[in-house]
Amino acid sequence: MKVAKIVIVSLVSLASLITAIFFLIGYLREKPGGISVSSDPVSDVYINGILVGKTPYKNTYEAGEITLKMVPSSSEPNLMAYETKITLVSGIETVVEREFGETEDSSSGDIISFDKIGSQETGLIVISIPENAQVSVDGLPQGFAPYKTSGISPAKHQITVKAPGYAGRVMTLNTRAGYRLSLFAKLAKDLAPEPTPTPAPVARTYVQILSTPTGFLRVRSGPGTSGSEIAQVKPGSQYLFLDEDAATGWVKIQYEEPKAGLPNGIEGWVSGQYVKKVTQVQEATQSATLK
């Protein structure tokens, strides 16, 4: 009976010891590192060359360096894939965000992570592409990337990274006591639309009315005095030249420009004896101004 009790006690003690050992091993074992990946548009996610899913994607892996590749699964075939190496930190989730463009210059994104700094300080480090981007915290400029500080408070902060000629990035991030927040920001070039070519100047010919014995010049419906009179024009005025009749020497002019209710305007003929042609150079977008 005593032997049985001793065996039972021994087995219970051994089981407790084994349980404690496994608990200690599990406690001491290095925790995996997490990764969270998002993108615009949706992309296929590859970890170390293996397709693991689509964005948004979240998982844990053994701490250490991994290769991350993101391939846009959009109907836009010209978007550029993204590939980078990331070091996962034990017990820390690394966040990767990517906005795809057709080139590396037009693409942007962030890589955000933490690492322990062995104190109760709160740290921040910002690295940027392009280099020397301005870093602002809560709207106040702090310096230029690469920027590093251990004097930031453990709280929620708005961090802005911007550079001339690039679209800035604004992020709201939480800093933690005892950790350093690492932010890598890739800015996209602010691609201004191509300038519209300036239209070439246009040369237009006008007819200037000269002095006449009557103080005016008749505008007729056809070349020659047989045409009916439709208007009278004064010396010094100018009208757009349309045509010239070689037989009579009369000149066709645009007496009135097209307008609502009069889509073709009014055209007429004047005697070539009392006019001269004048060439004017105007911008292509400008319309002729008649006097």
Secondary structure by P-SEA (a helix, b strand, c coil): caaaaaaaaaaaaaaaaaaaaaaaaaaacbbbbbbbbbcccbbbbbccccccccccccccccccbbbbbbbbccccccbbbbbbbbbbcccbbbbbbbbbccccccccccccccccccccccbbbbbccccccccccccccccccccccccccccbbbbbbbcccbbbbbbbbbbbccbbbbbbbbbcccccccccccccbbbbbbbbbccccccbbbbcccccccccccccccccbbbbbccccccccbbbccccccccccccccccccccccbbbbbbbbccccccccc
